[in-house]
Amino acid sequence: LPRIVRTGTAPCLEDVTRFYEYQAIELGHRPRFISYFIQIWNAKFRLWLFRYLVPHPSFSLSWIFVLFLTPWLLYRFLAEYTGDRRSAWAGTMLYLVSTGSLSGATMLFHAAKPLASFSVILTCFLASRLANSLPPDGRFFRPHWLSYFCLLGCLFVAFMTDEVAWYLMLGLPLLFPRIFTSPGGWRRSGLLLAVMALFL
């Protein structure tokens, strides 16, 4: 905590440049830079709340992702991927009542897993929209390339939330093979590998 509040108890722009200070969050070094940044703001946010009230023991900024953004995005993704709103509702409800999801709201854990869940689902949602927007022959035009580069940007950010997001390297080609097997797919596969290489 002393390292976290070195810049004061209020969130500030300097916190953005401290994402690499993993010593302030945990003992070992792990490439979870986005999660470290959110964890710093989580601590400062709770300290600020204590000025006015005693917050719930597990209340943090992660609740925004766990209870609102991630379920909404998961529903959008499942509806896009399956084409069935009932299946999307069922999948979202199962996700909401699962231990893995609720633990991010019922326990004051590290923000890494909730952030990873959000970023993984966001990346899959973008990939699903891209795959469904392709013409019958699978050729990429300028809007498709722009969408693909946006997807790669989200993928790069996802890598910096938690190691769980690294499975997207396998998940994207398996879930959306049309993106990588259509004409020019070798280029998109190469760019996908380049994102991982850049991260490493």
Summary of the structure (lengths in Angstrom):
residues: 200
radius of gyration: 18.8
end to end distance: 28.9
largest distance: 60.2
contacts: 573
relative contact order: 0.11
helix: 72%
strand: 0%
